[in-house]
Amino acid sequence: MTRNSWLRAAALALAGMTAAACSTYPDAPRYPTRPVPPGTALPGPAGGPPPASPYVYNPAAPAQPATPAAPTPVPGAAVAPVEGGALPPALTTSTVTALGLTYEVQPGDTVSGVARRFRTPVQTLIDLNTLGPRGAVSAGQRLRLPDGAVDGGVDPYATGPSPVGVEVTNAGAPPPPLPPVAPARPVAPATPPGTGELAFTWPLRGDIVRRFGPVGVSERNNGINIAAPRDTPVVAAAAGRVAYVGDDLVGQGLTVLITHLHGWRTVYGHLGSASVRDGDNVTAGQTIGTVGETAGDGRPSMHFETRRMRGDDPAPIDPLTVLPQ
């Protein structure tokens, strides 16, 4: 074959191949070229169902729930409560008050008397109420008591009612209201100077074996000790009301305390017996007990004090300055 014949044959072969390739294309597109309304099924190959495709809208497929967008906070709007995450309510005044028991200080009360009555160390009360080194209290002040405080009974220097919620022993009933004081008996001596129109009489007559003031290096006697035979009657030095009968006062033995007019108090300690009870009204010269033997004077004697309120402090006063000579 000549060179031209080879070229002609190659051209014919190429033309045939091109024609064969073109014959495999469809005469028309197999997919729609116009917009398809929603819900129209598209034909698949050979008239079958359309192939699943993530890019084809399929109304039969379940819709996925949309994640709601977080609301935009509005300045000044109230915030709805969050379940399980709400803050605890703020403490109110009544809530704070309920956190502890409180005792209301009465005129003449002392921090040591309150501590003794409620079986609590004095320093605990001072620390709990931030009273300072002197432990000063005033009438009407409320003292917080520690948990578990027990009212052991009326103390001569803690005479207020028992707080609600405090366990009260048999002897812990609050004292009755102060009754009118009976007038002094006509036989009472003349009023000594400085007693505020209150006349005192001797609780008994006998030898004074211990006087008012310092005793030794570090002790002090806040009254006088009067010696007399055991069981000698002891009488009230003035009319008043019995505020305390008991032996809980350290170093005092069996004691009777009587309150009088004008802030006066008399104390009768180291008795052998007592014939009055808390709340009794007594008159001047009325027997309240007998002489005992616990004063440590080497013979039977009783301890006698006269005190007068100075603000909230029952200050001791030498009995010899107010008793008749």
Secondary structure, 3 states (H helix, E strand, C coil): CCHHHHHHHHHHHHHHHHHHHHCCCCCCCCCCCCCCCCCCCCCCHHHCCCCCCCCCCCCCCCCCCCCCCCCCCCCCCCCCCCCCCCCCCCCCHHHHHHCCEEEECCCCCCHHHHHHHCCCCHHHHHHHHCCCCCCCCCCCCEEEECCCCEECCCECCECCCCCCCCEECCCCCCCCCCCCCCCCCCCCCCCCCCCCCCCCCCCCCCEEEECCEEECCCEEECCEEEECCCCCEEECCCCEEEEEEECCCCCCCCEEEEECHHHEEEEEECEEEECCCCCCEECCCCEEEEEECCCCCCCCEEEEEEEEEECCEEEEECHHHCCCC
